[in-house]
């Protein structure tokens, strides 16, 4: 792995108007800032243009500005102009990253994944490997939508004992058709929501390394060539750390413990990638809910309802017999006019509502999809909380939201969990899980709601 630049400030230079312009660049996961100094004249770059900076160690850092801010300082005899650049993307490598460069391969690391990738049989095989027979390190591998996604253990070698040691877990994506960095960002969103769902806690992806479609190897000192890797930095404006889960122990939804577990996890990842376009808003709602954990701010009910409403199949069914409804509407309007009542719009509106599934019917249908056992009392309580949740959401929208007492707050938490439980279980029933897949109840699990009824 090449040198990492996170947390460093380096001297740099670039070309502007045919001249060398010097400056400095500060790199971190939270922010990337550049100051270019023109000792003789103004310095200006368009915000949409990538700026290639040659670093003091002769690597190139190509930055894409988010915003630019010119300025100057002066004494009685001298003036200096500078340009401050807030960077939204930086790519560091042996040459500048060109505007038409595409990404063929991506590698990344994970934050804590709640034991999702524990695979004792693979870890044991790595430790028992030798130079003559290198270990198999893949945990899962999926081919979908023109991409091959794999997750595998890294390993180190103790040259004194010739033993292999298991290192951190890495993800890798190889694209059939190379991608722009913007397309790459979207695909990372697919992966992050999936691994967050699977782990039951928010999972961050970071430490991105990319291989370009062209120039897939680079020259090295002393002659010869080596595989080319570029470090990709996307500053996120805050420290990239997940929620602190130390006070409770959420259960993961999937596992990689054995071969059968890894197959289920792989199949679910394929489902996630294949269905991203249709499900992405629902997947994003799940991510937000998991991120919130045990924190129930007023806005959480809004996310829960949006999550449910964006779930495919959770919208109100409109009846297909539109011609019959039109005929009934015409007849009703005609009869009303005969009685001297000019209420055409009211009749039309009422008939439209008759042609759409009511919210109560919708909730009953969805509850029957997720509660498979015959338990009328459970379904009735579930249905009551769902209606109450939408009443609370309506109060929130009209600035009437109040849960100042412990009883009110407890009710708010319960009905919010009801909506999240329904949204999650609608997804859970769609995942390609093995029959009798064991997903336990526990803190921060969406089905915890049912234990409290």
Secondary structure, DSSP 8 states (H G I E B T S, - for coil): -----TTEEEEEEEEETTEEEEEEEEE-SS-EEEEEEESSS-----TTSEEEEEETTS-EEEEEEEEEEEEEEE-SS-EEEEEEEEEEEEEEESS---TT--EEEEEEEES--TTTT--HHHHHHHHT-BTTB----EEEEEEETTEEEEEEEEEEEETTTTEEEEEEEEEEEEEEEEE-HHHHHHHHHHHHHHHHHHHSS---EEEEEEEESS--EEE-TTS-EEE--EEEE---SS-------TTS----S---SSHHHHHHHHHHHHHHHHTHHHHHHHHHHHHHHHHHTT---TTHHHHHHHHHHHSTT-S--B-S-HHHHHHHHHHHHHHHHHTT---HHHHHHHHHHHTB--HHHHHHHHHHHH--S--HHHHHHHHHHHHHHHHHHHHHHTT-----SHHHHHHHHHHHHHHHHHHHHHHHTTS---TT------TT-TTHHHHT-
